[in-house]
Amino acid sequence: MISLARQAPGTANTEFFICVGDQPGFDYGGANNADGQGYAAFGKVVKGMDIVRSIYDAPENDGELDPLVYIYSIKKL
């Protein structure tokens, strides 16, 4: 699933993340956010999951992928 990142309800606007496997803490009522509102899922990966897994396994430095991974296009189906 693809969801928008946010700090508080109504603040999601530019950053997204892809869940790899179950993430119950991100659901409504989950423990990830103090407000318990969870994250809005708005899409799913339908092709290229091997790329998602390689990004997921990539090394990171202080929360950022190292080296950075650039996304050149996203298509709405």
Residue pairs with C-beta under 8 A, 6 or more apart in sequence:
1 18
1 19
1 41
1 43
1 44
2 16
2 17
2 18
2 19
2 41
2 42
2 43
2 44
2 45
3 16
3 17
3 19
3 26
3 39
3 40
3 41
3 42
4 12
4 13
4 15
4 16
4 39
4 40
4 42
5 12
5 15
5 16
5 17
5 39
6 12
6 39
8 35
9 35
9 37
12 39
12 40
18 45
18 52
18 56
19 26
19 41
20 52
20 53
20 56
23 30
23 32
24 30
25 31
25 32
26 32
26 38
26 39
27 38
28 36
28 37
28 38
29 36
29 38
30 36
30 38
32 38
32 39
33 39
45 52
46 77
55 65
55 69
58 65
58 66
58 69
59 65
59 66
60 66
